[in-house]
Amino acid sequence: MTRRLKREYYLGDNVVSIARSLLGKILITNINGVITGGKIVETEAYSGLVDKASHAWPNKKTARTKVMFEPGGIAYVYLCYGIHKLFNIVTNKKGKPDAVLVRAIEPTLGIEHIIRRRMAKKLSKQLSSGPGKVSACLGIEIDHNQESLTGGKIWIEDSKESDHTIVETTRIGVDYAAEDALLPWRFYIKDNSYVSR
């Protein structure tokens, strides 16, 4: 019996609720036959119709943001500062540009490959505690933009873990969003050492 999240999960219309519920689930990639993955420990929600911090606000469709207007269940991967590839999960129905940024994971699968990708000597919390680091650990590239999350390259599996405490706080690096910078739309698992600082 599969534990993969189905398309219906991503089509939910409450991106904040989805961002919370993703905590504890396992993000997995199969890149050229190399399987790596980790428990999602930190997320941020973005809603393009109402949220000034979203790339798609106010309902703005561009070459970069058009992926956010597609039905949920695909990846939105973009380049930040010309260096970091940030992995987001598109949610909601077609035409409603919502997405969840995965900010940090706790590696659980293919750890030796994660260490190699990060050019490290051993596993440490610094390897995956930040959104650019997540993509580097899992081999996610710009080419994976619009990749289906119900296919064979990137997917999310449910987890039996449910005893964690969730912390809600403001998002990071969105000061430009005026009053929306104060929205408590960042979520993380309390006391998890892989959460970004």
Buried (B, 14 or more C-beta within 10 A) or exposed (E): EEEEBEEEBBBBEBBBEBBBBBBBBBBBBBBEEBEBBBBBBBBBBBBBBEBBBBBBBEBBBEEBBBBBBBBBBBBBBBEEEEEBBBBBBBBBEEEBBBBBBBBBBBBBBBBEBBBEBBEEEEBBBBBBBBBBBBBBBBBBBEEBBEBBBBEEBBBBBBBEEEEBEEBEEBBBEBEEBEEBBEBEBBBBBEEBEBBBE
